Amino acid sequence: MKIVFIDQDIRVNVINGEEAVSPLKAFGDVTYYDDAPCSQDVLYERGRDADVIFFKINQFSNELIDRFTNLKFLQFMGIGYGNYLDANHCAERGITVRGIGEYGSNPVAEFALALILCSMRHIIPADRRMKAKIWDTAGLLGGELSLSTVGIIGTGAIGSLVARKVSLLGAKALAFDNVEKQELKDSFGVRYTSLETLMRESDIVTVHLSYTAQTERLITGELLSLMKPESFFINLARAQIVDYAALRSILERGGIRGAAIDVHYGEPPADWSLALMENVIATPHMGYFTASTNTNMLKKSVESVLDFLNSSDFVGH
């Protein structure tokens, strides 16, 4: 059996990665490749003989899936894989696809808080000016989180942590979700509202929804246009939840003050225009990216594959 980490070198940015994957070696050869995004042809060459593939950052086209002849299992090293491959097509080919559950919500919530503060205090443009030897505070007048309203779209594990953190720092928290969490309302004063109300009243809007057919393009240009001119928009969920063309248009005309995006259409993005805007903080899908989170993600991914290899589903292949 051949097991391939097709775009994750588990010896890098992981604590005791070799130890975590050692149980897999009882089933066959284990190969690791570097973390850089690569072409579909390179992915094929890396995984052409694989029975099991771990993946994290690359997308798999249906054409690529069809080229694999031995593949039985695809393990996504994360939670939501819907924008990385066509799971239905994989199922038709007899290939099982799994993600993992909770593995690192707090780092993402902390990253959201960092982006909120960087946005409100204009830290990135200030730093750029200093590096250019420009001493000028024009346009850098900031706001205060403790005097602001933060709108949190999605109060799952990550969104709930964001609500707690901003509330403890004195902000007023609004939330939108199909399921309201009583603890957030009782202990942190979070007020659930409609999406329209949240967009109108918030100084910061931050997205933490799962990507599903129901949430795809949920944040439309019409909703974005409801935001205050001095407000900021942040997305650490999935790009496909937001109409980025509309977001770019609103930023260009000054409809909102700025945005911060950690997720993109295509990673790396096919269209860099939004990421290159001066009033946008853009990061390469790194909200989760800490050594401890990577280690937890690896351990859970290995556990998922071992569960499959020891199951009747695999024995039946």
VOZA-537067 format. One line per field, with one value per residue (C-alpha): residue in three letters; x, y, z; residue number from 0. Coordinates in Angstrom, 1 decimal. Example, Ala and Ser with C-alpha at 12.3 -4.5 7.8 and 13.67 -1.06 7.14 Angstrom:
# residues 2
balum	c(ALA; SER)
u	c(12.3; 13.7)
v	c(-4.5; -1.1)
w	c(7.8; 7.1)
filo	c(0; 1)
//
This chain:
# residues 317
balum	c(MET; LYS; ILE; VAL; PHE; ILE; ASP; GLN; ASP; ILE; ARG; VAL; ASN; VAL; ILE; ASN; GLY; GLU; GLU; ALA; VAL; SER; PRO; LEU; LYS; ALA; PHE; GLY; ASP; VAL; THR; TYR; TYR; ASP; ASP; ALA; PRO; CYS; SER; GLN; ASP; VAL; LEU; TYR; GLU; ARG; GLY; ARG; ASP; ALA; ASP; VAL; ILE; PHE; PHE; LYS; ILE; ASN; GLN; PHE; SER; ASN; GLU; LEU; ILE; ASP; ARG; PHE; THR; ASN; LEU; LYS; PHE; LEU; GLN; PHE; MET; GLY; ILE; GLY; TYR; GLY; ASN; TYR; LEU; ASP; ALA; ASN; HIS; CYS; ALA; GLU; ARG; GLY; ILE; THR; VAL; ARG; GLY; ILE; GLY; GLU; TYR; GLY; SER; ASN; PRO; VAL; ALA; GLU; PHE; ALA; LEU; ALA; LEU; ILE; LEU; CYS; SER; MET; ARG; HIS; ILE; ILE; PRO; ALA; ASP; ARG; ARG; MET; LYS; ALA; LYS; ILE; TRP; ASP; THR; ALA; GLY; LEU; LEU; GLY; GLY; GLU; LEU; SER; LEU; SER; THR; VAL; GLY; ILE; ILE; GLY; THR; GLY; ALA; ILE; GLY; SER; LEU; VAL; ALA; ARG; LYS; VAL; SER; LEU; LEU; GLY; ALA; LYS; ALA; LEU; ALA; PHE; ASP; ASN; VAL; GLU; LYS; GLN; GLU; LEU; LYS; ASP; SER; PHE; GLY; VAL; ARG; TYR; THR; SER; LEU; GLU; THR; LEU; MET; ARG; GLU; SER; ASP; ILE; VAL; THR; VAL; HIS; LEU; SER; TYR; THR; ALA; GLN; THR; GLU; ARG; LEU; ILE; THR; GLY; GLU; LEU; LEU; SER; LEU; MET; LYS; PRO; GLU; SER; PHE; PHE; ILE; ASN; LEU; ALA; ARG; ALA; GLN; ILE; VAL; ASP; TYR; ALA; ALA; LEU; ARG; SER; ILE; LEU; GLU; ARG; GLY; GLY; ILE; ARG; GLY; ALA; ALA; ILE; ASP; VAL; HIS; TYR; GLY; GLU; PRO; PRO; ALA; ASP; TRP; SER; LEU; ALA; LEU; MET; GLU; ASN; VAL; ILE; ALA; THR; PRO; HIS; MET; GLY; TYR; PHE; THR; ALA; SER; THR; ASN; THR; ASN; MET; LEU; LYS; LYS; SER; VAL; GLU; SER; VAL; LEU; ASP; PHE; LEU; ASN; SER; SER; ASP; PHE; VAL; GLY; HIS)
u	c(0.0; 1.1; 0.1; 1.0; 0.9; 0.5; 1.0; 2.1; 5.6; 4.7; 8.3; 7.9; 5.8; 4.6; 5.6; 6.8; 5.2; 7.1; 5.9; 2.3; 2.3; 4.3; 1.1; 0.5; 3.8; 2.3; 0.1; 2.7; 5.0; 4.4; 5.7; 5.7; 5.8; 6.3; 3.5; 3.6; 0.6; 1.2; -0.4; -2.8; -0.1; 2.3; -0.4; -1.0; 2.7; 2.9; -0.2; -0.5; 0.1; -1.4; -4.1; -4.5; -3.9; -3.7; -4.2; -4.6; -4.0; -4.6; -7.8; -8.6; -10.5; -12.8; -10.3; -7.5; -9.6; -10.4; -6.7; -6.0; -6.4; -5.5; -7.0; -9.4; -9.4; -8.8; -8.2; -8.6; -6.5; -9.2; -12.9; -14.7; -13.4; -16.4; -14.5; -11.4; -13.1; -16.4; -17.2; -20.1; -17.8; -15.4; -18.2; -19.2; -15.6; -15.7; -13.3; -14.1; -13.5; -13.3; -12.4; -11.7; -13.6; -12.5; -8.8; -7.9; -10.7; -8.9; -6.0; -8.5; -10.5; -7.3; -6.3; -9.7; -9.1; -5.7; -7.2; -9.9; -7.4; -5.0; -7.9; -9.3; -5.9; -4.6; -1.4; -0.5; -0.6; 1.2; 4.0; 4.2; 4.7; 7.4; 9.3; 9.1; 10.4; 7.2; 6.1; 2.5; -0.7; -3.1; -6.0; -4.8; -7.3; -8.4; -11.4; -11.6; -12.8; -14.4; -16.6; -17.5; -20.1; -18.7; -21.1; -20.3; -21.8; -21.8; -21.5; -20.1; -16.8; -14.8; -17.5; -18.5; -14.9; -14.7; -17.9; -16.5; -13.1; -14.5; -17.2; -14.5; -12.6; -15.7; -17.2; -20.9; -21.4; -24.2; -24.5; -26.3; -26.8; -29.7; -29.0; -28.7; -26.4; -28.1; -24.8; -23.5; -26.6; -26.7; -23.0; -21.6; -24.5; -24.5; -27.6; -28.8; -30.2; -31.1; -28.2; -29.5; -29.5; -26.1; -24.6; -26.2; -25.2; -21.8; -18.5; -16.7; -18.3; -16.5; -17.5; -17.2; -19.8; -19.2; -19.2; -22.3; -24.7; -26.9; -24.1; -22.5; -22.6; -24.7; -22.9; -24.1; -23.3; -26.7; -25.8; -22.3; -23.8; -25.7; -22.5; -21.3; -18.8; -16.3; -16.7; -14.5; -15.3; -13.3; -13.6; -11.7; -14.3; -14.4; -14.2; -17.2; -19.5; -18.8; -19.3; -15.7; -16.4; -19.1; -16.7; -14.0; -16.4; -17.6; -14.0; -13.1; -15.9; -15.3; -18.5; -16.6; -13.3; -11.4; -11.4; -9.2; -9.4; -7.6; -9.4; -9.5; -11.1; -8.4; -5.4; -3.3; -6.0; -6.5; -7.5; -5.2; -7.0; -8.8; -5.7; -3.6; -5.9; -4.4; -7.3; -7.3; -5.2; -4.7; -3.1; -2.5; -5.1; -3.1; -5.7; -5.2; -1.4; 0.3; 2.6; 0.2; -2.8; -0.8; 0.1; -3.5; -4.7; -2.1; -3.0; -6.8; -6.2; -4.1; -6.7; -9.3; -7.3; -6.5; -10.2; -10.8; -8.0; -9.2; -12.9; -14.9; -15.2; -11.5; -11.4; -14.1; -11.9)
v	c(0.0; 3.5; 6.4; 9.9; 13.3; 15.0; 18.6; 18.5; 17.8; 16.7; 17.2; 20.9; 23.2; 20.2; 19.0; 15.3; 14.8; 11.5; 10.1; 11.0; 9.2; 6.1; 3.9; 4.3; 2.6; -0.7; -0.5; 0.5; 3.2; 6.7; 9.6; 13.4; 16.3; 20.0; 22.4; 24.5; 24.7; 22.7; 21.8; 19.0; 17.2; 17.4; 16.2; 13.2; 12.3; 12.5; 10.4; 8.2; 4.9; 6.0; 4.1; 6.9; 10.6; 13.3; 16.8; 20.3; 23.1; 21.9; 21.4; 18.2; 18.4; 15.6; 15.0; 14.4; 12.1; 10.0; 9.6; 7.9; 4.1; 2.8; 5.6; 4.5; 7.3; 11.0; 12.6; 16.4; 17.9; 20.3; 20.5; 21.6; 20.2; 21.2; 23.8; 21.5; 18.6; 17.2; 14.7; 13.2; 12.5; 10.8; 8.7; 7.6; 6.4; 4.5; 6.9; 7.8; 11.4; 12.6; 15.8; 16.1; 17.7; 20.5; 20.8; 24.5; 27.0; 29.2; 30.2; 31.2; 33.2; 34.9; 35.6; 37.2; 39.4; 40.4; 41.4; 43.4; 45.4; 45.8; 47.1; 49.5; 51.0; 51.0; 49.2; 47.8; 51.1; 52.8; 50.2; 50.6; 54.4; 54.0; 51.5; 54.1; 56.7; 58.6; 60.2; 60.9; 60.0; 61.4; 58.9; 56.7; 58.0; 54.8; 53.5; 51.7; 48.1; 48.8; 51.5; 49.4; 46.9; 43.6; 41.6; 37.8; 35.8; 32.2; 31.3; 27.8; 26.9; 29.7; 32.4; 31.7; 32.2; 35.5; 36.7; 35.9; 37.6; 40.8; 41.0; 40.6; 43.5; 45.7; 45.5; 45.1; 41.8; 41.1; 37.6; 35.8; 32.0; 29.6; 28.2; 30.7; 29.9; 30.8; 31.0; 33.7; 35.7; 35.2; 35.4; 37.7; 39.9; 38.7; 39.8; 37.7; 39.6; 39.3; 39.5; 42.9; 44.4; 43.0; 44.5; 47.9; 48.2; 46.7; 48.6; 45.3; 42.3; 39.0; 35.8; 32.3; 30.2; 26.7; 26.5; 24.7; 24.9; 27.1; 29.5; 29.9; 33.6; 34.3; 37.6; 39.5; 42.9; 44.1; 43.0; 44.5; 47.8; 48.1; 48.5; 51.8; 53.8; 53.6; 49.8; 46.9; 43.4; 40.3; 36.8; 33.8; 31.2; 30.4; 32.8; 31.2; 32.5; 36.1; 37.9; 39.2; 41.1; 43.1; 43.5; 44.9; 47.3; 48.6; 49.1; 50.9; 53.4; 53.9; 52.2; 50.7; 51.6; 48.3; 44.5; 41.7; 38.3; 35.1; 32.9; 33.3; 32.0; 29.6; 29.3; 30.9; 33.2; 33.3; 36.9; 38.9; 42.3; 42.2; 41.1; 43.9; 46.7; 49.2; 49.1; 45.3; 43.1; 39.8; 36.7; 33.2; 31.1; 31.1; 31.7; 28.2; 28.1; 27.5; 24.6; 23.1; 23.4; 21.7; 18.9; 18.4; 18.5; 15.8; 13.6; 13.8; 13.2; 10.1; 8.8; 9.2; 7.3; 4.5; 4.2; 3.7; 1.2; -0.8; -0.7; -3.1; -0.3; -0.8; -4.5; -4.7; -3.0)
w	c(0.0; -0.8; 1.5; 0.3; 2.0; -1.4; -0.3; 3.4; 4.6; 8.2; 9.2; 8.9; 11.2; 13.2; 16.6; 16.4; 13.0; 12.3; 15.5; 14.7; 11.3; 12.5; 12.9; 9.2; 8.4; 9.5; 6.4; 3.8; 2.5; 3.6; 1.4; 2.1; -0.3; 0.3; 1.2; -2.0; -4.3; -7.5; -10.8; -11.4; -13.4; -10.4; -8.1; -10.4; -10.5; -6.7; -6.1; -9.2; -7.3; -4.0; -2.2; 0.4; -0.1; 2.6; 1.2; 2.6; 0.1; -3.4; -5.3; -7.1; -10.4; -11.5; -14.3; -11.8; -9.7; -12.8; -13.5; -10.2; -10.6; -7.1; -4.9; -2.3; 0.3; 0.4; 3.7; 3.9; 6.7; 7.8; 8.3; 5.1; 1.8; -0.4; -2.3; -2.9; -4.8; -5.9; -3.2; -5.2; -8.1; -5.7; -4.3; -7.8; -8.3; -5.1; -3.3; 0.3; 1.3; 4.9; 6.8; 10.5; 13.3; 15.6; 15.7; 16.2; 16.6; 19.1; 16.8; 14.1; 16.6; 17.8; 14.2; 13.7; 16.7; 15.4; 12.0; 13.8; 15.8; 12.8; 10.7; 13.3; 14.1; 10.5; 11.7; 8.2; 6.3; 9.1; 8.9; 5.2; 5.6; 8.2; 5.9; 3.2; 5.7; 5.6; 9.0; 8.4; 10.3; 7.7; 7.2; 10.1; 12.7; 14.4; 16.3; 19.7; 19.9; 23.3; 21.7; 18.7; 17.6; 16.1; 13.9; 13.9; 11.1; 12.3; 15.9; 15.7; 17.5; 16.0; 15.9; 19.5; 20.6; 18.6; 20.3; 23.8; 23.1; 21.7; 24.4; 27.1; 25.5; 25.9; 22.4; 21.7; 19.9; 17.3; 15.8; 13.0; 12.9; 12.4; 15.9; 18.7; 21.6; 24.9; 26.8; 24.4; 25.1; 28.9; 29.7; 27.0; 26.0; 22.4; 20.5; 17.6; 14.7; 11.0; 8.6; 7.4; 10.9; 11.6; 8.5; 9.1; 12.8; 12.9; 12.8; 12.1; 10.3; 10.6; 8.8; 10.5; 8.7; 7.3; 3.5; 2.2; -0.7; 1.6; 2.5; -1.0; -2.0; 1.1; 1.6; -1.5; -2.8; -1.5; 2.0; 1.8; 0.7; 4.0; 5.9; 7.4; 5.4; 8.2; 8.8; 8.1; 6.6; 7.6; 6.1; 7.6; 6.6; 2.9; 0.0; -1.7; 1.0; -0.1; -3.5; -3.8; -7.0; -5.1; -2.1; -4.4; -6.0; -2.6; -1.4; -4.6; -4.2; -0.5; 0.6; 3.5; 5.0; 4.5; 4.5; 5.7; 3.9; 4.7; 2.2; -1.6; -4.8; -5.7; -3.4; -4.6; -6.1; -9.8; -9.4; -7.2; -7.6; -4.2; -2.3; -3.9; -2.8; -0.4; 2.0; 2.2; 4.5; 2.6; 4.2; 2.7; 4.5; 7.7; 10.5; 11.8; 11.2; 14.5; 15.4; 18.0; 15.6; 12.8; 15.2; 16.3; 12.7; 11.7; 14.6; 13.9; 10.2; 10.9; 13.3; 10.5; 8.0; 10.5; 11.3; 7.5; 7.1; 10.0; 8.8; 6.8; 4.1; 3.4; 3.8; 1.1; -1.5)
filo	c(0; 1; 2; 3; 4; 5; 6; 7; 8; 9; 10; 11; 12; 13; 14; 15; 16; 17; 18; 19; 20; 21; 22; 23; 24; 25; 26; 27; 28; 29; 30; 31; 32; 33; 34; 35; 36; 37; 38; 39; 40; 41; 42; 43; 44; 45; 46; 47; 48; 49; 50; 51; 52; 53; 54; 55; 56; 57; 58; 59; 60; 61; 62; 63; 64; 65; 66; 67; 68; 69; 70; 71; 72; 73; 74; 75; 76; 77; 78; 79; 80; 81; 82; 83; 84; 85; 86; 87; 88; 89; 90; 91; 92; 93; 94; 95; 96; 97; 98; 99; 100; 101; 102; 103; 104; 105; 106; 107; 108; 109; 110; 111; 112; 113; 114; 115; 116; 117; 118; 119; 120; 121; 122; 123; 124; 125; 126; 127; 128; 129; 130; 131; 132; 133; 134; 135; 136; 137; 138; 139; 140; 141; 142; 143; 144; 145; 146; 147; 148; 149; 150; 151; 152; 153; 154; 155; 156; 157; 158; 159; 160; 161; 162; 163; 164; 165; 166; 167; 168; 169; 170; 171; 172; 173; 174; 175; 176; 177; 178; 179; 180; 181; 182; 183; 184; 185; 186; 187; 188; 189; 190; 191; 192; 193; 194; 195; 196; 197; 198; 199; 200; 201; 202; 203; 204; 205; 206; 207; 208; 209; 210; 211; 212; 213; 214; 215; 216; 217; 218; 219; 220; 221; 222; 223; 224; 225; 226; 227; 228; 229; 230; 231; 232; 233; 234; 235; 236; 237; 238; 239; 240; 241; 242; 243; 244; 245; 246; 247; 248; 249; 250; 251; 252; 253; 254; 255; 256; 257; 258; 259; 260; 261; 262; 263; 264; 265; 266; 267; 268; 269; 270; 271; 272; 273; 274; 275; 276; 277; 278; 279; 280; 281; 282; 283; 284; 285; 286; 287; 288; 289; 290; 291; 292; 293; 294; 295; 296; 297; 298; 299; 300; 301; 302; 303; 304; 305; 306; 307; 308; 309; 310; 311; 312; 313; 314; 315; 316)
//
